Amino acid sequence: MEVRSKFYTYGHEPEDQLILHNGESFGPVTLAYETYGTLNDQKNNAVLIIHALSGSQHVAGFNPEVPGVGSKWDHSCQLGWWDGFVGPGKPINTDRFFVICVNYFGGCYGSTGPSSINPQTGKEYGGDFPQITFSDIVDSQIPLFKHLGIEKFHAAIGSSLGGMMLMSFAARYPQMVDRVIPVACGLDSTTLTRVHNLEQILAIENDPNFNNGHYYDGPAPLRGLALARMISHKTFVSLHDMEERMTDRCEQEEDEFSWYKINTPLESYILHQGRKFLQRFDANTYLYLISGWTRFHLKDDAGAESYKALFEKCSNQRYLVFSIDSDVCFYPEEQEDIHRHLLSAGIESEYITVHSVKGHDSFLLEPELYADAIRNMLENT
């Protein structure tokens, strides 16, 4: 199935602009999105999917290119990142449901972000793009939903960072969704996450080509982005899966090190993961999303006194919370915390532990472990 991204722009006039968490307004905003299936006449069969950090709006099918994205839309982007989940007869059945996924505000796959042209200057925003929160990203999508005529989603699903934004959407706009499926995420950034994120932020900031984010007319901070990705990658896959993916090759580019020599497949593998990410992602977008992750705290973002008080407003909702037992990016304790707070507030919540050796990336690699529960959640009354 070949698909194409669509685009929605709003905020040309001051009264229509996006109001950010700091009270400032921003516009215009363009959002790249994709839809699958048909919105019924009652407009009550919509399912929202929120992608992860380095994901995109392209959930299913084959999309050969996205206008304006250029070479960053490489072969690894062309097949939908959740193609095993979404489509006719699949767990998220597009014969029945209308599915939508939106590239983040701040992203680099067609939505307005640091690499977009600032209409006031005629140049890329770069470091002048506002520092955004996950709440800003969630809020940026509400005008699109209204434009499509969707007042309430039948269900919403989010994994990893997308799960955190899902929790923000469901808790801050409780009347806009009935069934909520967070996968491998948390309610706030943990101490370990903030440490890892600071390492990644520093890696990009310390690249001599970063230039405070204004690098688009010169060399990009590729070394910094590669190092940031290497720091994060070890939390996305389990050590077992990392060993399974390694080859016997030991490759080293001439400019990689001046003294140390790569001499194991593990070192070659992790360097390869950093290098290949450079082909498809923007350093500024990565930096902005990592920064937003560091500052995420759902209760505070929602202005609630407690999680009990916050979730008591979600009495119309049902939750299906997925945890991955080998996850070291979002440890299972974080999903247990979500489930516990929901039950404390009297909200219906089912908790499922996925047993996998593939770590955090299991939700991308093993659809068969999630399919039946998601299908049942979506289709059962």
Helices and strands as residue ranges (DSSP letters): E 6-10, G 14-16, E 18-19, E 25-26, E 29-36, E 46-50, G 70-72, H 75-78, E 86-87, E 92-93, E 98-102, E 117-118, E 123-124, G 126-128, H 134-148, E 153-159, H 161-172, G 174-176, E 177-183, H 191-205, G 211-213, H 222-236, H 239-245, H 265-277, H 283-294, H 298-301, H 307-311, G 312-314, E 318-324, H 332-344, E 348-354, G 359-361, H 362-365, G 367-369, H 371-379
